[in-house]
Amino acid sequence: MQSKKHVIGKAEVQRAADLLEAYRRGKQSLDRRILEDERWYRLRHGAAVRSGEPAPASGWLLNSLLGKHGDMMDNYPAPDVLPREPSDMQDAKTLSRILPVILERSDFEGLYSRNAYPKLRHGTACYGVFWDPEAEDGRGDVRVTAVDLLNLFWEPGVRDIQDSRNLFLVTQCDNDLLDAAYPALRGKLRAPIDSTNQRIPEDVLDRSGKSQVVDWYYKKRLPNGKTIVHFCKFVGSTVLYASENEQMFMSQGLYDHGQYPFVLDVLFPLEDSPAGFGYVDLMKGTQGYIDQLDAIILNNARLAGRPRWFYRDACGVNEQEFADFTRDFVHVTGRLDPDDLRQIEVEPLPAFIANHLQNKVEELKETSGNRDFAQGGTNSGVTAASAIAALQEAGSKLSRDLIKGSYRAFTQVCTLVIELIRQFYDDSRAVRITGEDGKPVFLTLGGLARRDRHVAFDIQVRAQKASPFTQMSRNEQAKELYRLGFFRPDLAGQALIALEMMDFDGIETVKKRIAAQAGVQQSAVNPQGTASNAKQGAPLTVAQQLIPKTGTSASRAGEGETP
């Protein structure tokens, strides 16, 4: 039974349930749109066509989504953690190498691929970043999951879910599992499942033995101005857990970062909702016209392919044998007049219908940015590989913008992961990573919360997996630099000047290698050249200027200069 001292009891849960219903009503328009997009994605949008008529559902829309999904997977993100203070450099390096391992434990690549589809379909994907106390044999660990947007409810009218005063995540659980997890409440944990706005399942589902479980997150502002987030899990009017009822969480909340543990990845944002709209909303009108025109052409082809006949009564032709195309002979009684049977002529469709169909296909490609060049196709007259590559790169700006948005969401996910590490990694934990030489290396991390100050980091996202075209382009760039003599030590000065005007990934490493190579060769040719030239006041060569001046060489050079 709930103690009277508990902050969250039956009355508070009932008010939360009423809020949930209000939030659910406010989200009905979005939920209906998501379910409509699902039908288009599953190619079931032609089911409303009258029975007996062709109901084609071509895959132009789906093909465009698959192309965008491939672009996202070609640029799978990887985090680089940057320190804000020089003293935090080592922690930032450790986090940069450990974060991918923590994400891999949650199969984040699979989650990223899975969440790419709802983002493309209806414009919003959702990640959940939680602390799982049962993971790692009870030590607990970070768990990242994909959240179904139909099960998440926020305050109507907010632009950011973090601005919502309450947030609800609704799931289903078997009644016997609830009874096993909470034996003291056996038989009391029953709540009907709201079947409105449910997806059309592929399997026949039996929800009779399940109950609705609600995860209720809410924010409270403390007298000192700090905002904390609390958590309550309930079934019906029964509280299963409430962080505000726990003494250790009452004043600090469930998570120290004070944020809801959810991140939305939005494609095309809307002003009055944290959710957006996707490519299905953009393309389903054109896809519908394509299917209608396709149905007209197919119906005309069906009529023309199976001719019909005018048949005069009592003409003496055996009708059953005449309609049976497997019979070689048809019996006729009496004399057959040519006017007794006459084929019904089917006029071919005007050419503009087929042309309009092709125009609609091209319109869908243009509006979705899925032109032929994006999939490796070419038009007549374009055969050079460099020209095709340039057109592919120019036509991928929509995909690059899409991927940048996912990188921003990935940055928020990594930030929440770091905050959970700070809060719950009390002791040092060893994590195995793969070193630069391919051998396993063990790194330790923990105790960030015990520092004398709040250690803050910035997240920079890079593409871990590059597309084959990007790899080929980088290889060609390296060969071009080699061909032009950028790696010749005697041309190091000119090469560095040219590199200052360039911008590509890894340019700083290239600069350091060129400078180091020039310095090594100069030292091999004239080991005492730097010091002797400095003593005599002779001008330094380009290679000598590239050598860092430290220790004795720097002081001697200063002594040899003429005031």
Long-range contacts (C-beta under 8 A, 24 or more apart in sequence): 2-239, 3-245, 6-239, 6-242, 6-245, 7-242, 7-244, 7-245, 7-250, 8-232, 8-239, 8-242, 8-244, 8-245, 9-239, 10-237, 10-238, 10-239, 12-232, 13-216, 13-232, 13-234, 13-237, 13-238, 13-239, 14-237, 16-166, 16-168, 16-214, 16-216, 16-218, 16-232, 16-234, 17-214, 17-234, 17-237, 19-166, 19-168, 20-153, 20-168, 20-170, 20-214, 20-216, 22-156, 23-153, 23-154, 23-155, 23-156, 23-166, 23-168, 24-153, 24-194, 26-155, 26-156, 26-157, 27-153, 27-154, 27-156, 28-197, 30-149, 30-273, 30-275, 31-150, 31-197, 32-197, 33-122, 33-277, 33-281, 34-121, 34-122, 34-149, 34-150, 35-150, 35-197, 35-199, 35-200, 37-121, 37-122, 37-278, 37-280, 37-281, 37-284, 38-121, 38-199, 38-200, 39-200, 40-280, 40-284, 40-287, 41-65, 41-117, 41-121, 41-280, 44-200, 45-284, 45-287, 45-288, 45-291, 46-291, 49-295, 53-295, 53-299, 54-294, 54-295, 54-298, 54-299, 54-302, 55-291, 55-295, 56-291, 56-294, 56-295, 56-298, 57-291, 58-287, 58-290, 58-291, 58-294, 60-283, 60-287, 60-290, 60-361, 60-364, 60-365, 61-279, 61-280, 61-283, 61-284, 61-287, 61-364, 63-370, 64-279, 64-283, 64-364, 64-365, 64-368, 64-370, 65-117, 65-120, 65-121, 65-279, 65-280, 67-370, 67-374, 67-375, 68-116, 68-120, 68-279, 68-368, 68-370, 68-399, 68-402, 69-113, 69-116, 69-117, 69-120, 71-396, 71-399, 71-402, 71-403, 71-467, 72-112, 72-113, 72-116, 72-399, 72-402, 72-403, 72-406, 73-112, 73-113, 73-116, 73-465, 74-463, 74-465, 74-466, 74-467, 74-470, 75-403, 75-463, 75-465, 75-466, 75-467, 76-109, 76-112, 76-463, 76-464, 76-465, 77-112, 77-406, 77-407, 77-410, 77-461, 77-462, 77-463, 77-464, 78-461, 78-462, 78-463, 78-464, 79-410, 79-411, 79-414, 79-459, 79-460, 79-461, 80-459, 80-460, 80-461, 80-462, 81-414, 81-418, 81-457, 81-458, 81-459, 81-460, 82-457, 82-458, 82-459, 82-460, 83-457, 83-458, 84-456, 84-457, 84-458, 85-455, 85-456, 88-455, 88-457, 91-445, 91-448, 91-455, 91-457, 92-457, 94-443, 94-444, 94-445, 95-418, 95-421, 95-445, 95-457, 97-433, 97-443, 98-431, 98-433, 98-443, 98-445, 99-414, 99-417, 99-418, 100-433, 100-464, 101-431, 101-432, 101-433, 102-141, 102-142, 102-417, 102-421, 102-431, 103-144, 103-417, 105-141, 105-142, 106-142, 106-143, 106-144, 106-145, 108-144, 111-144, 111-145, 111-146, 112-406, 112-410, 114-146, 115-146, 115-265, 116-406, 118-149, 118-278, 119-265, 119-266, 119-267, 119-278, 119-406, 120-267, 120-278, 120-279, 120-280, 121-278, 121-279, 121-280, 122-149, 122-275, 122-277, 122-278, 122-280, 122-281, 123-266, 123-267, 123-268, 123-275, 123-276, 123-277, 123-278, 123-279, 123-281, 124-149, 124-264, 124-265, 124-266, 124-267, 124-274, 124-275, 124-276, 124-278, 125-149, 125-264, 125-265, 125-409, 126-152, 126-262, 126-263, 126-264, 126-265, 127-262, 127-263, 127-265, 127-409, 127-413, 128-169, 128-261, 128-262, 129-261, 129-262, 129-263, 129-413, 129-416, 129-417, 129-420, 130-261, 131-255, 131-420, 131-423, 131-424, 139-429, 140-424, 142-417, 142-420, 142-421, 144-413, 144-417, 147-262, 149-275, 150-197, 150-198, 150-199, 152-262, 154-274, 157-272, 158-274, 159-271, 159-272, 159-273, 159-274, 160-274, 161-260, 161-262, 161-264, 161-274, 162-259, 162-260, 164-260, 165-218, 165-219, 166-216, 166-217, 166-218, 166-219, 167-216, 167-217, 167-218, 167-260, 167-262, 168-214, 168-215, 168-216, 168-217, 169-214, 169-215, 169-217, 169-262, 170-194, 170-212, 170-213, 170-214, 170-215, 171-212, 171-213, 171-215, 172-207, 172-210, 172-211, 172-212, 172-213, 173-210, 173-211, 173-213, 173-235, 174-209, 174-210, 175-209, 175-210, 175-211, 176-209, 178-211, 178-213, 178-235, 182-240, 185-238, 185-240, 188-236, 188-238, 189-235, 189-236, 189-238, 189-240, 190-235, 190-236, 191-235, 191-236, 211-235, 211-236, 213-240, 217-254, 217-260, 217-261, 219-258, 219-260, 220-253, 222-251, 226-258, 227-258, 228-252, 228-253, 228-258, 229-253, 229-254, 229-255, 229-258, 229-259, 229-260, 230-254, 255-419, 255-420, 255-423, 256-419, 256-422, 256-423, 256-449, 257-416, 257-419, 257-420, 257-423, 259-416, 259-419, 261-416, 263-409, 263-412, 263-413, 263-416, 264-409, 265-405, 265-406, 265-409, 266-405, 266-409, 267-402, 267-405, 279-368, 282-367, 282-368, 283-364, 283-367, 283-368, 286-360, 286-363, 286-364, 286-367, 287-364, 289-360, 290-357, 290-360, 290-361, 290-364, 293-353, 293-356, 293-357, 293-360, 294-357, 296-349, 296-353, 297-349, 297-353, 297-354, 297-357, 300-346, 300-348, 300-349, 303-346, 304-346, 304-348, 307-343, 307-344, 307-346, 308-343, 308-344, 309-341, 309-342, 309-343, 309-344, 310-341, 310-342, 310-343, 310-344, 311-340, 311-341, 312-339, 312-340, 312-341, 315-340, 315-341, 316-340, 317-341, 368-398, 369-395, 369-396, 369-397, 369-398, 369-399, 371-395, 374-399, 389-469, 389-472, 389-473, 392-469, 393-469, 403-463, 407-461, 410-461, 411-459, 411-461, 414-459, 415-459, 418-457, 421-445, 421-446, 421-448, 422-448, 422-449, 422-455, 423-449, 425-449, 462-505, 474-504, 474-505, 477-504, 481-510, 486-514, 487-514, 487-517, 489-517, 489-518, 489-520, 489-521, 489-522, 489-543, 490-518, 490-543, 492-517, 492-518, 492-542, 492-543, 492-546, 493-542, 493-543, 493-545, 493-546, 496-546, 515-546, 518-542, 518-543, 518-546, 519-543, 519-544, 519-546, 519-547, 522-547, 523-547, 530-557, 531-556, 531-557, 534-560, 534-561, 535-559, 535-560, 536-560, 537-561, 537-562
